[in-house]
């Protein structure tokens, strides 16, 4: 993996640090959802009650990167079965 990459987002660059440290820095946020991106990466959505959200990509080596951040997160209930 290369170093930080410039991004068009509220953050100036992709921030990658150990996942445990990142989870601590996301104070007040809780893991709201996750899914496999491929066999090597997991995408996670962290949200706060205020509506702030953070999209994180985690790797098997313990590294995690913030890909995007935003506000006004709204959970959508699944459709009836």
C-alpha positions in Angstrom: 0.0 0.0 0.0 1.3 3.5 -0.8 1.2 6.6 1.3 -1.7 9.1 1.8 -3.7 9.8 -1.4 -5.3 13.2 -2.2 -9.1 12.9 -2.1 -12.1 15.1 -2.9 -13.7 14.9 0.5 -14.0 16.9 3.8 -10.6 15.4 4.6 -7.6 16.5 2.6 -6.0 13.1 2.4 -6.8 9.4 3.2 -5.8 8.8 6.9 -4.4 5.3 7.6 -3.5 4.2 11.2 -3.9 1.0 13.2 -7.6 0.1 13.5 -7.6 0.0 17.3 -6.2 3.6 17.4 -8.7 4.7 14.8 -11.7 3.3 16.8 -10.4 5.2 19.8 -10.2 8.5 17.8 -13.8 8.1 16.6 -15.0 9.0 20.1 -18.8 8.9 20.4 -19.2 6.9 17.2 -20.4 3.4 16.9 -20.0 0.8 14.2 -23.3 0.9 12.3 -22.6 -1.5 9.5 -19.9 -3.3 7.6 -19.4 -5.5 4.5 -16.7 -7.2 2.6 -15.2 -5.2 -0.3 -13.1 -8.1 -1.4 -11.2 -10.9 0.2 -8.7 -8.5 1.8 -10.8 -5.5 2.9 -13.8 -4.7 5.0 -15.8 -1.4 4.6 -17.2 0.0 7.9 -19.7 2.8 8.5 -19.2 4.5 11.9 -22.0 6.9 12.9 -22.7 9.4 15.8 -26.1 10.3 17.2 -25.5 13.8 15.8 -25.7 12.3 12.2 -21.9 12.5 11.5 -20.6 9.5 9.7 -17.2 8.1 8.7 -16.4 5.5 6.1 -13.5 3.3 7.1 -11.7 0.6 5.1 -9.9 -2.1 7.2 -7.2 -4.5 6.2 -6.1 -7.9 7.5 -2.8 -6.5 8.8 -4.7 -4.2 11.3 -4.4 -1.0 9.3 -7.6 1.1 8.7 -8.1 4.1 6.5 -10.7 6.8 6.6 -12.1 7.1 3.1 -14.8 9.7 3.6 -16.7 11.6 6.3 -20.0 13.5 6.2 -23.1 14.5 8.1 -26.8 13.9 8.2 -26.5 10.1 8.3 -29.9 8.4 8.2 -30.4 4.7 8.8 -32.9 3.2 6.3 -34.9 0.2 7.6 -34.9 -2.8 5.4 -38.0 -3.4 3.3 -40.6 -5.9 4.5 -39.9 -9.5 3.7 
